[in-house]
Amino acid sequence: DFSAIAQRLYDPASTRADPSNPNLFVRDLFPGNIIPTSRLNKSDVAWAKAILPAPVVTGISGYNMRNAAPQSYPANNYSIRSDYYITQRDTAWFRYTWGTQHQTLPQALPGTYTRYEIPGSNLGSAFTHTFGANTLVTALFGRSSTYNHYKPFLSATDLLGPGYFSGIPNADVSNAPGVNVTGYFSTTRSAKDLGPDQSWQYRVDVSHNIGRHSLKFGGEIVRNPWYVLATNANLTFNSRQTADLNNL
């Protein structure tokens, strides 16, 4: 029922060539600016009943919904390190750092949110050996690993199993597709598993002094495998579908 707004809605099913100008098209207005219930798509109605909140008075013109859900962003980081002097010529150190970030970010509508989980770790170690007063060899190893999982929640009601939205995969992300209604609200069903993003690093450095000259050389190997899995299912609606074709 759009009878309270100034924008006029036209019936897309009535689209036809303009008899006075074959290069233009005309449409009929919906009587009273109200779309008949018989024309409503059952999938969209089910989505609206499950997800759209009842209107409230916000005190702000043009807004009848408020999402007061908090945003949380707890993060924890830990690190340990050990240095070991083996002999007068040999030393070593070891370090391990890990942490977690779990963010809950509300979407536009109350009860909808996106959950982010980002665990990560880093390991590093080195061994140094001195060959006399002129030569030093250092071997290093490093490994980093991180994940970034973010998945949305739109509704506890299963809108995919009953077949309301045929063709949209029923993946383990949300029971409903994301919907964007231009000018009103937007929800997303975009989910991604970024990772594991791992880096393996091997390195050897050699330093040698000859009189007043210093020589340095070494080698390094870095292996960086990457994996990503993305699932997205969103529907977008725009006022152009019910607009005057000659005045978009």
VOGU-3710 file (C-alpha; in Angstrom, 3 decimals, decimal comma):
1> dfsaiaqrly> 0,000/0,000/0,000  1,786/3,109/-1,291  -1,214/5,417/-1,093  0,562/7,674/1,410  3,509/8,587/-0,841  3,600/11,021/-3,722  5,422/8,723/-6,132  2,967/7,031/-8,508  3,186/3,306/-9,168  2,528/1,855/-12,625
11> dpastradps> 1,531/-1,704/-13,433  4,411/-3,348/-15,362  2,014/-5,983/-16,751  0,104/-3,242/-18,567  3,139/-2,106/-20,583  2,269/-1,500/-24,227  3,303/0,675/-27,151  2,023/4,228/-27,070  -0,647/4,478/-29,828  0,337/8,086/-30,466
21> npnlfvrdlf> 4,077/7,339/-30,585  5,247/3,789/-31,441  8,734/4,664/-30,104  7,389/5,071/-26,572  5,652/2,777/-24,111  2,849/3,498/-21,674  1,558/1,834/-18,518  -1,548/2,057/-16,368  -1,426/3,353/-12,808  -2,231/1,009/-9,956
31> pgniiptsrl> -5,601/2,240/-8,669  -5,116/4,211/-5,463  -1,356/3,534/-5,656  -2,030/0,121/-4,121  -0,644/-3,119/-5,586  -3,383/-5,803/-5,419  -2,592/-8,647/-3,047  -3,223/-11,116/-5,891  -0,145/-9,692/-7,625  2,194/-10,170/-4,669
41> nksdvawaka> 4,872/-12,837/-5,027  4,501/-15,511/-2,335  8,281/-15,745/-1,917  8,630/-12,044/-1,211  5,659/-12,112/1,165  7,210/-15,006/3,108  10,536/-13,154/3,257  8,867/-9,971/4,502  6,862/-11,770/7,193  9,952/-13,576/8,478
51> ilpapvvtgi> 12,421/-10,697/8,423  10,828/-7,258/8,186  10,009/-5,787/11,616  6,757/-4,098/12,550  6,976/-0,315/12,029  7,768/1,892/15,015  7,687/5,612/15,648  11,243/6,931/15,367  10,527/10,631/15,440  12,420/11,028/12,174
61> sgynmrnaap> 10,447/11,711/9,024  10,698/8,919/6,474  11,978/6,311/8,965  9,801/3,748/10,724  12,444/1,242/11,806  15,378/1,312/14,211  18,060/-1,303/14,772  19,447/-0,931/18,286  21,495/-4,153/18,247  25,023/-3,599/19,614
71> qsypannysi> 28,204/-4,237/17,697  30,763/-6,394/19,463  34,409/-6,767/18,547  36,277/-8,840/21,149  39,889/-9,600/20,306  42,558/-11,530/22,196  46,262/-11,762/21,428  48,936/-13,896/23,075  52,656/-14,237/22,528  55,512/-16,260/23,998
81> rsdyyitqrd> 59,220/-16,069/23,265  62,269/-18,014/24,373  65,970/-17,201/23,863  68,533/-19,939/24,373  72,305/-19,660/24,517  73,508/-23,117/23,584  77,271/-22,488/23,542  79,520/-19,496/23,091  79,118/-19,974/19,327  75,502/-21,091/19,109
91> tawfrytwgt> 72,329/-19,205/19,997  68,668/-19,709/19,169  65,315/-18,089/19,747  61,705/-19,125/19,310  58,528/-17,030/19,206  54,865/-17,950/18,868  52,024/-15,440/18,589  48,338/-16,201/18,174  45,092/-14,360/18,487  41,391/-14,280/17,725
101> qhqtlpqalp> 38,953/-11,642/16,545  35,212/-12,309/16,648  33,033/-9,474/15,416  29,243/-9,331/15,324  28,092/-6,584/12,980  24,358/-5,815/12,759  22,860/-5,424/9,303  20,165/-2,899/8,432  17,172/-4,740/9,891  16,700/-5,770/13,548
111> gtytryeipg> 17,652/-9,392/14,120  19,971/-9,549/11,096  23,738/-9,561/11,512  26,999/-10,797/10,083  29,444/-12,804/12,178  33,190/-12,483/11,578  35,723/-14,963/12,947  39,386/-14,206/12,329  41,883/-16,499/14,067  45,558/-16,073/13,268
121> snlgsaftht> 48,953/-17,331/14,350  52,607/-16,650/13,671  55,617/-18,786/14,485  59,242/-17,736/14,112  62,578/-19,267/15,055  66,249/-18,709/14,324  69,583/-20,429/14,902  72,897/-18,592/14,761  76,347/-20,181/14,601  79,654/-18,321/14,686
131> fgantlvtal> 82,592/-19,781/12,733  85,514/-18,037/14,386  85,767/-14,270/14,470  84,947/-13,621/10,810  81,993/-15,795/9,758  78,424/-15,827/10,989  75,586/-18,064/9,735  71,927/-17,528/10,625  69,099/-19,881/9,696  65,498/-18,646/10,110
141> fgrsstynhy> 62,108/-20,285/9,858  58,712/-18,613/9,897  55,124/-19,688/9,503  52,015/-17,491/9,445  48,432/-18,633/9,201  45,154/-16,734/9,214  41,509/-17,345/8,435  38,662/-14,959/7,805  35,216/-16,518/8,091  32,202/-14,267/7,830
151> kpflsatdll> 28,656/-15,518/7,583  25,335/-13,675/7,774  22,214/-14,434/9,764  18,901/-13,127/8,432  16,200/-15,355/9,893  15,627/-18,519/11,880  12,763/-19,303/9,499  13,834/-21,602/6,663  12,797/-19,859/3,454  14,926/-22,007/1,144
161> gpgyfsgipn> 13,863/-25,526/2,105  10,173/-25,032/1,171  11,278/-23,824/-2,264  10,316/-20,163/-1,965  13,519/-19,158/-3,752  14,228/-21,790/-6,357  17,783/-21,823/-7,655  19,396/-20,236/-4,610  21,810/-22,714/-2,958  20,870/-23,822/0,542
171> advsnapgvn> 24,402/-23,384/1,820  25,362/-23,222/5,484  25,169/-19,438/5,634  21,559/-18,314/6,037  18,014/-19,573/5,627  17,066/-16,709/3,309  18,536/-14,682/0,454  19,725/-11,146/0,984  17,382/-8,473/-0,305  18,132/-4,916/-1,317
181> vtgyfsttrs> 15,209/-2,530/-1,780  16,724/0,637/-3,187  16,017/3,625/-0,988  14,710/1,559/1,921  16,986/-1,166/3,268  19,612/-3,704/2,299  20,548/-7,097/3,734  23,224/-9,446/2,475  23,701/-13,183/2,305  27,286/-12,898/1,152
191> akdlgpdqsw> 29,461/-15,404/3,013  33,145/-16,104/2,605  35,769/-18,457/3,936  39,071/-16,712/3,272  41,816/-19,104/4,117  43,679/-20,811/5,286  46,116/-18,168/4,123  49,458/-19,656/5,091  53,009/-18,532/4,597  56,052/-20,780/5,042
201> qyrvdvshni> 59,414/-19,011/5,084  62,899/-20,531/5,062  66,009/-18,349/5,051  69,762/-18,655/5,502  72,160/-15,685/5,785  75,946/-15,826/5,780  78,245/-12,936/6,737  82,018/-13,098/6,277  84,644/-10,450/7,001  87,899/-10,302/5,063
211> grhslkfgge> 90,116/-7,541/6,394  88,311/-4,266/5,686  85,681/-5,970/3,493  82,367/-7,566/4,456  80,613/-10,157/2,311  76,958/-11,065/2,802  74,878/-13,583/0,901  72,043/-15,995/1,488  68,858/-17,472/0,169  65,176/-17,508/0,972
221> ivrnpwyvla> 62,166/-19,613/0,032  58,610/-18,424/0,726  55,580/-20,630/0,072  52,175/-18,925/0,251  49,154/-21,165/-0,520  45,756/-19,425/-0,558  42,176/-20,695/-0,463  38,854/-18,894/-0,745  35,229/-20,072/-0,857  32,500/-17,489/-1,457
231> tnanltfnsr> 28,714/-17,901/-1,524  26,399/-15,075/-2,471  22,640/-14,958/-3,030  21,028/-11,536/-3,115  17,946/-10,049/-4,776  17,664/-6,361/-5,665  14,441/-4,436/-6,191  14,196/-0,948/-7,674  11,410/1,567/-8,252  12,096/1,468/-11,997
241> qtadlnnl> 10,030/-1,732/-12,254  6,849/0,225/-11,445  7,891/3,605/-12,865  6,575/5,638/-15,758  8,707/4,371/-18,637  8,782/7,852/-20,144  9,886/9,475/-16,897  12,359/7,156/-15,190
//
